[in-house]
Amino acid sequence: MRPIILKGKKVSLAILLREDLQKSWEWFNNRSTVRHLFNSAHFTLPEEEEEFYEELKKNKDKAPIFAVVENKEGTLVGVAGFNGINWSARWGEILYYLSPEERGKGYGTETVKLLCEYAFRHLNLHKVWAKVHEDNLPSIRVLEKNGFSLSGRFREHVWSDGRYLDELIYERFRS
């Protein structure tokens, strides 16, 4: 049984275990995932997931990363956390990705809600923000449902699937 950090109705943020790395690597390299996080040419090697885990252990205070687990069965359905935290300005960039099979079930919306709760209630952050490609409409909806607003746009910032995409910046303040 893995320790739960924050529990929601459908999913919880929990400790990411070494045994989660294989699934996380598979999801992260799934074209439907990676094209929305980086670009369609991006990929990682299995060894990089191990390196990621080692970095996570060293930097869990600077960039906490969690397993997203479904509450009924306790199964891993995604990974979420902070890409970085600026402690002097009290902001954090959030990141999240779900198993392709688990999308569209409300897990993303609840995951971002839990990340915001963790950021504001436990880390005492002033603001959280996220980057999203303009064509990632499900993620844009998740952010907007959680009170994020569009604050910036990098025009034609990402090359993916043979075209340039704008990268949008969404932010949410504690208040």
trRosetta pair geometry for C-beta under 8 A, 3 or more apart (Angstrom, degrees):
i j d omega theta_ij theta_ji phi_ij phi_ji
1 74 7.4 -70 -129 -153 73 152
2 14 4.8 80 117 164 120 130
2 15 5.2 -148 -177 55 104 93
2 17 6.0 -114 -104 -38 125 122
2 67 6.8 -5 137 54 162 145
2 69 7.0 163 64 -49 130 156
2 74 7.6 152 31 -173 96 108
3 14 6.4 157 91 -158 48 83
3 15 4.9 53 57 -11 92 121
4 7 5.4 31 160 -66 139 94
4 12 4.7 -25 -146 156 112 146
4 13 7.4 105 -167 78 67 48
4 14 4.9 -49 -108 -98 52 92
4 69 7.6 -103 -104 52 92 129
5 12 7.4 152 48 164 63 94
5 13 4.6 -52 63 104 110 95
5 14 6.1 178 3 -103 83 28
5 15 7.0 124 -40 -49 101 63
5 66 6.1 -98 27 -119 140 133
5 118 7.0 30 135 -104 121 127
6 12 6.3 -177 92 -159 50 77
6 13 4.6 28 46 40 91 107
6 114 4.7 158 102 -160 131 107
6 117 6.1 146 -154 90 153 125
6 118 5.7 -119 -25 -66 147 100
7 12 4.4 -24 -112 -107 58 116
7 71 7.0 84 -158 -106 96 119
8 11 5.4 14 56 66 119 56
8 12 5.9 -172 20 -83 73 53
8 71 7.4 -132 75 -49 67 128
8 110 4.5 134 152 178 162 119
8 111 7.9 -109 -1 -71 154 38
8 113 6.7 100 -109 82 134 117
8 114 5.4 -94 -49 -63 117 118
9 71 7.4 -114 144 3 28 155
9 110 6.7 -120 45 -123 82 143
10 70 6.9 -44 162 -141 74 70
10 71 6.1 -163 173 9 22 113
10 105 7.3 178 -180 133 148 100
10 106 5.9 114 4 99 167 108
10 107 6.0 -122 118 -94 128 67
10 110 5.3 160 49 11 106 167
11 68 5.3 11 174 -179 135 91
11 69 6.3 154 -157 78 80 38
11 70 5.7 -48 -100 -100 81 42
11 71 6.2 -143 -96 -29 23 86
11 77 6.5 -100 -114 52 127 131
11 78 7.8 9 -158 36 154 112
11 107 5.0 77 -31 -142 142 88
11 110 5.3 137 41 98 99 127
11 111 6.0 -21 90 -69 141 81
11 114 7.5 -110 97 -12 92 147
12 68 7.6 162 77 -153 38 50
12 69 5.4 -21 59 62 87 91
12 71 5.9 97 -18 -84 100 87
12 114 7.3 153 -147 -122 38 160
13 66 4.1 8 -167 154 93 161
13 67 7.5 135 -162 70 48 49
13 68 6.6 -30 -99 -99 56 62
13 80 6.6 -89 -111 72 102 114
13 111 7.4 113 -71 -142 90 72
13 114 5.0 176 -23 141 114 136
13 115 7.3 129 -75 -71 143 62
13 118 6.6 -37 53 -51 165 142
14 66 6.1 122 52 -174 34 98
14 67 4.6 -38 73 69 91 101
14 68 7.7 146 23 -103 85 14
14 69 4.9 9 9 2 135 124
15 66 7.2 -67 -94 -137 17 72
15 67 6.5 8 90 15 29 110
16 20 5.5 -108 -165 58 75 147
16 24 7.7 40 -156 -63 119 150
16 53 7.7 -142 122 -120 116 89
16 56 6.8 -57 74 165 132 159
16 65 5.7 -17 -5 114 149 92
16 66 6.0 -178 -39 -158 95 22
16 67 4.4 149 -93 -43 62 85
16 79 6.7 47 -106 -128 129 97
17 20 5.0 111 62 -10 72 101
17 67 6.8 -4 6 -45 75 144
18 21 5.9 -22 -173 -16 48 116
18 53 6.1 82 -111 -167 73 155
19 22 7.6 -34 180 14 48 101
20 23 5.9 -65 -167 47 59 106
20 24 5.5 58 141 -25 86 113
20 67 5.5 -125 -105 -100 165 121
20 76 5.4 164 -126 -112 106 159
20 79 7.6 135 149 -83 129 106
21 24 5.5 -60 -141 42 30 113
21 25 6.0 33 160 -23 68 107
21 49 4.6 128 -172 145 103 122
21 50 6.6 53 -165 -74 157 57
21 52 7.9 153 -130 68 104 109
21 53 5.9 -50 -89 -51 124 135
22 25 5.9 -55 -149 34 26 111
22 26 6.5 26 154 -17 62 106
22 46 7.9 5 -112 -137 67 105
22 49 7.7 129 -77 116 30 162
23 26 5.7 -55 -150 36 33 112
23 27 6.3 27 155 -14 67 106
23 76 5.7 121 87 98 155 135
23 99 7.3 -36 174 -91 109 111
24 27 5.9 -58 -147 40 29 107
24 28 5.9 29 156 -21 66 112
24 49 6.3 143 89 -144 106 124
24 76 7.9 -75 -56 162 82 139
24 79 5.2 60 -126 -46 111 140
25 28 5.7 -56 -140 38 27 112
25 29 6.2 13 162 -7 63 113
25 44 6.7 -119 -144 90 86 114
25 46 5.8 49 -168 -116 163 63
25 48 7.9 132 -119 72 109 85
25 49 4.2 -64 -76 -63 113 150
26 29 6.2 -69 -148 45 24 100
26 30 6.7 44 150 -44 62 95
27 30 5.4 -36 -154 3 36 119
27 33 5.5 98 163 -50 70 166
27 78 7.4 -158 159 -119 167 57
27 79 7.4 159 79 6 138 107
27 97 6.2 155 139 127 117 115
27 98 7.4 -118 -165 128 141 23
27 99 5.4 -93 -101 -103 129 55
27 100 6.9 -174 -132 -17 84 78
28 33 6.1 -117 -128 115 23 140
28 34 6.5 71 166 -74 53 95
28 37 7.8 -43 -150 36 75 160
28 44 6.1 -9 117 30 124 128
28 49 7.6 163 37 -92 145 107
28 79 7.8 -15 -64 35 103 140
28 97 6.8 110 -94 84 66 155
29 33 7.6 38 50 63 16 119
29 34 6.3 10 -134 -41 26 134
29 43 5.5 49 -132 -144 98 84
29 44 6.1 -122 -74 43 99 79
30 33 4.4 74 70 9 94 108
30 34 6.7 162 73 -8 45 90
30 100 5.5 -131 159 -39 162 125
31 34 6.2 -60 -129 44 29 99
31 35 5.8 29 174 -23 67 112
31 40 6.7 27 -153 -143 95 82
32 35 6.7 -44 -131 30 19 109
32 36 7.5 8 163 -6 49 111
32 100 5.5 84 69 -109 134 119
33 36 6.5 -83 -170 39 29 100
33 37 6.4 6 153 -8 71 117
33 97 5.2 70 -154 -165 114 133
33 100 6.8 -106 -45 -64 99 92
34 37 5.5 -65 -142 44 39 105
34 38 5.7 -27 -179 38 80 100
34 39 7.8 -23 143 68 87 26
34 40 7.3 112 104 -120 97 33
34 42 5.1 -153 174 81 119 104
34 43 6.9 6 -146 -88 171 53
35 38 7.6 -71 -116 64 19 62
35 39 6.6 9 -135 -173 57 25
35 40 4.6 19 -107 -84 102 72
35 133 7.8 -59 139 17 69 165
35 160 5.3 124 -159 -174 87 129
35 161 6.3 39 -148 -36 133 109
36 132 7.5 -10 -180 -153 96 71
36 133 5.5 -132 -143 26 61 122
36 135 7.9 -123 -106 83 87 84
36 136 4.5 99 -142 -95 116 128
36 139 6.6 144 174 -12 135 143
37 42 7.5 -107 85 79 93 151
37 95 7.7 58 -132 -154 111 112
37 97 6.6 -35 -63 -71 130 132
38 42 3.8 34 92 -17 140 163
38 158 7.7 176 166 -145 35 120
38 160 7.9 146 110 -90 52 120
39 42 5.4 114 55 -18 65 102
39 158 5.6 -171 -84 -177 99 96
39 159 5.7 29 -139 80 145 60
39 160 4.1 -144 -146 -85 74 89
40 160 4.5 122 -14 -160 90 76
40 161 4.6 113 -37 -53 150 65
40 162 8.0 -23 40 -12 149 60
41 160 7.8 -138 0 -116 76 62
44 48 4.3 -115 -174 72 105 143
44 49 6.7 111 130 -50 130 79
45 48 5.0 106 58 -7 72 103
46 49 5.9 -48 -164 23 44 112
46 50 7.3 41 144 -13 67 100
47 50 5.6 -51 -160 34 44 113
47 51 6.5 46 144 -19 70 103
48 51 5.2 -50 -147 38 40 115
48 52 6.2 50 149 -26 67 100
49 52 5.3 -45 -148 32 34 118
49 53 6.6 37 150 -21 62 101
50 53 5.7 -51 -152 33 33 112
50 54 6.6 34 150 -18 64 103
51 54 5.6 -53 -150 36 34 112
51 55 6.4 34 151 -17 66 105
52 55 5.7 -57 -150 39 30 111
52 56 6.2 38 149 -26 64 105
53 56 5.3 -47 -148 31 33 119
53 57 6.7 37 152 -21 63 99
54 57 5.8 -49 -154 30 33 112
54 58 6.7 25 150 -11 64 106
55 58 5.7 -60 -149 42 35 107
55 59 5.7 -11 166 17 73 118
56 59 6.6 -77 -128 57 21 83
56 60 6.0 52 168 -76 64 83
56 63 7.7 -97 -118 92 63 95
56 65 5.3 -72 -127 38 120 123
57 60 6.5 -13 -140 -33 20 109
59 62 4.4 -56 -171 47 93 111
59 63 5.2 15 133 35 114 94
60 63 7.5 -85 -125 70 22 53
60 64 5.4 50 -173 -102 68 70
60 65 7.5 -100 -121 24 75 73
61 64 7.2 24 -103 -57 17 90
62 84 6.9 -20 156 -140 89 62
62 85 6.0 -159 -170 41 48 97
63 81 6.7 84 163 136 70 119
63 82 5.0 -143 -148 95 59 88
63 83 6.3 -29 -142 166 119 14
63 84 5.4 -31 -90 -89 110 42
63 85 6.5 -171 -81 -3 55 87
64 81 5.1 -141 110 -155 59 114
64 82 5.5 52 50 25 68 108
64 118 7.7 -118 87 152 141 138
65 79 6.5 5 180 -179 104 100
65 80 7.4 168 -155 94 62 28
65 81 3.5 -121 -110 4 47 163
65 82 7.3 -123 -69 37 59 58
66 79 7.2 162 84 -158 47 55
66 80 5.5 -22 62 71 95 76
66 81 5.2 147 7 -73 73 95
67 76 5.5 -72 -167 -121 115 98
67 78 7.8 134 -173 84 50 47
67 79 6.5 -41 -114 -104 43 65
68 76 7.2 91 71 -160 56 60
68 77 5.4 -74 107 71 96 81
68 78 3.6 -5 51 68 131 92
68 79 6.4 -130 3 -62 94 15
68 80 5.2 65 -54 1 113 110
68 96 7.3 63 -45 -151 143 101
68 98 6.8 -63 76 -102 146 82
68 107 6.7 104 155 172 132 112
68 111 5.2 -19 -119 -109 137 123
69 74 5.6 -4 173 -161 127 46
69 75 6.4 160 -153 78 79 27
69 76 5.8 -46 -99 -93 76 44
69 77 6.6 126 -129 11 24 87
70 73 5.5 20 92 47 112 90
70 74 7.0 -76 74 -21 68 7
70 75 5.1 0 38 55 109 82
70 77 5.0 82 -40 -28 95 131
70 102 7.4 -134 -62 -135 121 135
70 107 7.3 -56 -91 -107 85 128
71 74 7.4 13 -160 -71 21 52
76 99 7.7 111 121 -42 75 124
77 98 5.8 -6 146 -151 84 93
77 99 5.3 -98 -161 13 56 112
77 102 4.2 166 -162 -154 108 174
77 107 5.7 -87 122 -161 140 160
78 96 6.4 32 157 -176 132 85
78 97 5.9 -169 -154 99 99 43
78 98 3.7 -48 -85 -105 125 60
78 99 6.1 -120 -69 -9 68 69
78 102 6.7 -129 -43 82 98 138
78 107 6.6 148 -3 139 135 127
78 108 7.8 135 -78 -87 172 68
78 111 6.4 -45 85 -93 143 156
79 96 7.2 -179 94 -144 50 49
79 97 5.9 3 55 56 86 82
80 94 7.2 2 -174 -176 92 97
80 95 6.7 -175 -146 96 53 56
80 96 3.8 7 -110 -108 98 90
80 97 7.6 175 -76 21 67 45
80 111 4.9 177 -55 177 162 119
80 112 7.8 -135 -149 -73 142 50
80 114 7.8 93 99 78 148 109
80 115 5.8 -110 154 -68 123 122
81 94 7.3 -169 113 -147 24 66
81 95 6.3 -9 64 58 62 87
81 96 7.8 141 11 -79 42 67
81 115 7.3 -173 -114 -118 20 113
82 85 5.5 19 155 -51 147 93
82 92 4.6 -47 -136 -179 126 121
82 93 6.4 112 -163 71 71 54
82 94 6.0 -51 -101 -101 59 51
82 95 7.1 127 -131 16 11 85
82 115 7.7 154 -62 -159 77 111
82 119 7.6 129 -80 -91 122 103
83 92 7.9 143 45 176 64 75
83 93 4.3 -44 52 95 108 111
83 94 7.2 93 -1 162 89 3
83 95 4.8 90 -52 -26 99 120
84 92 6.9 -170 96 -145 43 66
84 93 5.5 27 48 34 79 108
85 91 7.3 -177 -151 96 59 40
85 92 4.3 -19 -104 -100 81 97
85 93 7.9 -145 -74 21 44 64
85 123 7.0 -110 -133 -177 147 143
85 125 7.1 -108 -143 -93 107 124
86 89 4.4 6 117 44 122 103
86 90 7.2 -56 94 1 77 16
86 91 5.2 11 48 55 104 81
86 92 7.4 -166 21 -77 64 48
87 90 6.8 26 -164 -80 33 52
89 126 7.4 -102 150 42 61 126
90 124 6.9 -68 -144 122 118 76
90 125 5.1 165 172 -144 77 53
90 126 4.0 78 107 -1 117 100
90 127 7.1 100 109 21 77 73
91 125 6.0 100 -112 -169 25 110
91 126 6.2 -54 -69 63 71 86
91 127 4.3 -17 -110 72 101 93
91 128 6.8 168 -161 -87 73 31
91 129 6.5 15 179 1 119 105
92 119 5.5 -143 45 -127 131 118
92 123 6.9 23 -27 113 145 157
92 125 5.2 -68 -1 -116 105 159
92 127 7.8 174 27 95 56 56
92 128 5.3 -21 69 -113 83 80
92 129 7.7 172 90 27 39 68
93 128 7.4 138 -107 -164 18 67
93 129 5.6 -39 -107 75 67 82
93 130 6.6 125 -164 -95 72 44
93 131 7.3 8 -160 -10 120 90
94 112 6.8 102 136 -130 155 81
94 115 5.0 87 -132 152 134 149
94 116 7.9 -43 -64 -63 153 66
94 119 7.5 -77 -70 -55 111 139
94 128 5.4 36 -27 179 111 117
94 129 7.3 174 14 76 81 29
94 130 5.0 -42 62 -79 90 102
95 130 7.3 151 -81 -130 44 96
96 108 6.5 135 123 -141 134 80
96 111 5.2 132 -146 124 146 134
96 112 6.4 -110 -2 -70 158 79
96 115 7.0 -116 -59 -38 123 148
98 102 5.0 -116 168 84 114 105
98 103 5.3 144 88 -75 127 75
98 107 5.7 115 -115 96 145 126
98 108 5.9 -97 -23 -71 135 91
98 111 7.5 -164 -68 -15 107 156
99 102 4.3 69 64 11 98 109
99 103 7.5 -146 87 -29 52 76
100 103 6.2 -36 -156 -2 36 116
102 105 5.9 -69 -178 21 64 130
102 107 5.7 -6 152 22 108 156
103 107 7.6 -104 -108 48 34 110
103 108 7.0 26 -132 -32 73 122
103 138 6.9 36 -175 162 117 163
104 138 7.4 -74 -76 -130 70 139
106 109 5.3 -52 -161 39 62 115
106 110 6.0 54 146 -16 83 106
107 110 6.0 -63 -148 44 31 105
107 111 6.0 38 154 -27 68 108
108 111 5.5 -52 -143 32 30 115
108 112 6.5 25 159 -15 64 103
108 138 7.0 78 57 151 164 104
108 139 7.1 -105 176 -105 145 62
108 142 4.5 -70 130 -107 111 144
109 112 6.2 -58 -153 36 27 105
109 113 6.5 31 149 -20 62 108
109 141 8.0 -52 -81 121 105 86
109 142 5.0 -140 -83 -134 62 81
109 145 5.2 -30 -133 91 114 144
109 146 6.7 180 -157 -51 69 100
110 113 5.3 -50 -147 35 37 118
110 114 6.3 37 154 -19 67 103
111 114 5.8 -57 -152 37 30 109
111 115 6.4 32 150 -20 65 105
112 115 5.4 -48 -145 35 36 115
112 116 6.4 38 154 -20 65 102
112 142 5.4 129 -4 157 146 104
112 143 6.6 -133 -160 -93 163 50
112 145 7.9 110 72 75 133 94
112 146 4.6 -109 117 -42 119 164
113 116 5.9 -56 -153 35 29 110
113 117 6.5 30 150 -18 64 105
113 146 5.5 -147 -75 -116 67 112
114 117 5.5 -50 -147 36 35 113
114 118 6.3 37 153 -19 66 104
115 118 5.7 -54 -148 37 31 112
115 119 6.2 33 153 -22 65 108
115 128 7.0 142 131 -162 102 161
116 119 5.5 -53 -144 36 32 113
116 120 6.1 10 165 -3 68 111
116 128 5.9 -135 -108 30 74 151
116 146 6.1 173 -23 176 145 121
116 147 7.7 92 -133 51 166 114
116 172 6.4 -31 -118 95 125 144
117 120 6.5 -65 -137 47 24 95
117 121 5.3 -9 179 11 65 125
117 122 7.6 51 135 -3 66 99
118 121 6.8 -59 -111 52 14 91
118 122 5.1 -37 -159 37 55 123
118 123 6.5 46 144 -9 69 105
119 122 7.5 19 -21 51 7 80
119 123 5.2 -43 -145 46 39 122
119 125 4.4 -48 175 38 89 130
119 128 4.8 25 156 -63 174 126
120 123 7.5 7 -28 55 12 81
120 124 7.4 44 -167 -113 33 22
120 125 6.1 -80 -83 58 47 79
120 128 7.8 -87 -46 -21 87 114
120 174 4.7 143 -128 -122 115 95
125 128 6.2 77 113 -59 142 81
125 174 7.0 171 98 -63 62 111
126 173 6.6 -23 158 -148 70 82
126 174 5.6 -86 -150 -8 39 116
127 171 5.8 -1 -176 -173 114 111
127 172 6.9 161 -154 83 67 43
127 173 5.1 -33 -99 -104 86 63
127 174 7.0 -94 -68 -20 44 76
128 171 7.1 166 90 -152 42 63
128 172 5.5 -8 61 58 87 93
129 148 7.8 123 -127 -140 49 116
129 151 7.4 -67 -128 38 118 135
129 169 6.2 2 -179 -175 120 90
129 170 6.4 166 -156 89 68 49
129 171 4.1 -23 -100 -99 95 82
129 172 7.4 175 -82 19 50 61
130 139 7.9 -134 138 165 138 112
130 143 5.9 -139 57 -104 135 129
130 148 6.8 -28 29 -136 109 160
130 169 7.6 162 82 -152 40 50
130 170 5.1 -11 58 61 88 99
130 171 7.8 175 18 -80 61 44
131 167 5.6 -4 -169 177 105 111
131 168 7.2 145 -159 76 52 48
131 169 6.1 -26 -100 -98 65 65
131 170 8.0 175 -87 21 18 76
132 136 5.1 -123 -178 68 96 127
132 139 4.9 -169 -135 111 128 123
132 140 5.8 163 126 -73 151 73
132 143 6.6 -124 -26 -18 150 146
132 167 7.3 150 74 -162 29 65
132 168 5.1 -27 67 64 83 99
132 170 6.3 14 10 -2 118 116
133 136 4.7 95 62 -12 84 108
133 158 5.9 -74 -109 51 107 154
133 160 7.1 -32 -129 30 152 152
133 165 4.9 17 -160 138 104 144
133 166 7.5 130 -160 81 56 50
133 167 6.1 -44 -99 -107 54 65
133 168 7.4 102 -163 14 6 86
134 153 7.8 47 -78 -141 113 106
134 165 5.4 -164 32 -175 98 92
134 166 4.2 57 -37 62 132 93
134 167 7.3 -109 -29 -82 81 20
134 168 5.8 112 -81 -28 68 109
135 165 6.0 -83 -1 -131 106 130
136 139 4.3 -3 141 32 115 116
136 140 6.2 137 97 -24 73 87
137 140 5.4 -53 -142 36 35 115
137 141 6.3 38 158 -21 67 102
138 141 5.7 -55 -152 35 32 112
138 142 6.5 36 150 -23 65 103
139 142 5.3 -46 -147 31 38 116
139 143 6.5 38 154 -18 66 102
140 143 5.9 -55 -151 37 31 110
140 144 6.3 25 154 -14 66 110
140 168 7.2 36 -102 69 107 151
140 170 7.6 162 -131 -55 65 143
141 144 5.8 -58 -142 42 30 108
141 145 6.1 35 158 -23 66 107
142 145 5.9 -56 -148 34 26 112
142 146 6.6 10 156 -6 60 113
143 146 6.0 -73 -155 45 29 103
143 148 3.9 -54 171 53 91 140
143 170 4.5 47 167 123 148 166
143 172 7.9 -157 -171 -37 84 115
144 147 7.8 99 -172 -31 32 9
144 148 6.1 -85 -79 63 35 82
144 149 7.6 73 -115 -93 74 45
144 170 7.7 -102 -61 -140 64 142
146 172 6.7 -67 122 -66 91 160
147 172 5.1 87 104 -131 91 124
148 170 4.0 52 156 161 127 116
148 171 6.3 151 -151 72 87 14
148 172 4.4 -78 -92 -50 66 103
149 170 6.6 165 79 -152 20 79
149 171 6.7 -33 59 62 70 66
149 172 7.2 120 8 -85 70 64
150 153 7.4 15 -179 -55 112 94
150 168 6.0 -54 -132 -172 100 117
150 169 7.4 101 -159 76 58 54
150 170 5.8 -46 -93 -98 46 75
151 169 5.3 -65 69 104 87 98
151 170 6.7 126 10 -129 88 24
151 171 4.7 2 -7 15 143 112
152 168 7.3 152 88 -162 54 50
152 169 3.8 8 58 44 98 123
153 166 5.3 -5 -172 180 101 126
153 167 7.4 153 -158 78 51 45
153 168 5.5 -18 -105 -108 75 66
153 169 7.1 -137 -63 16 33 82
154 157 3.5 48 120 -64 113 146
154 166 6.4 158 78 -163 54 67
154 167 4.4 -1 53 55 111 96
154 168 7.9 -142 24 -67 72 24
154 169 7.5 80 -16 -29 90 101
155 166 5.5 -31 -120 -109 38 97
156 164 3.7 17 -150 154 89 137
156 165 7.2 120 -125 58 40 15
156 166 6.5 -22 -42 -76 35 63
157 164 7.5 115 25 -172 28 94
157 165 7.1 -54 54 90 70 62
157 166 6.2 63 12 -146 97 37
157 167 4.1 -72 71 6 138 106
158 164 6.9 136 73 -158 45 57
158 165 4.6 -27 68 61 101 97
158 166 7.8 -2 23 91 92 5
158 167 5.4 101 -23 -57 111 104
159 163 7.4 179 -148 92 58 24
159 164 5.8 -34 -94 -95 64 63
159 165 7.8 172 -88 15 17 79
160 163 6.9 -33 70 63 57 67
160 165 5.8 -20 35 1 109 125
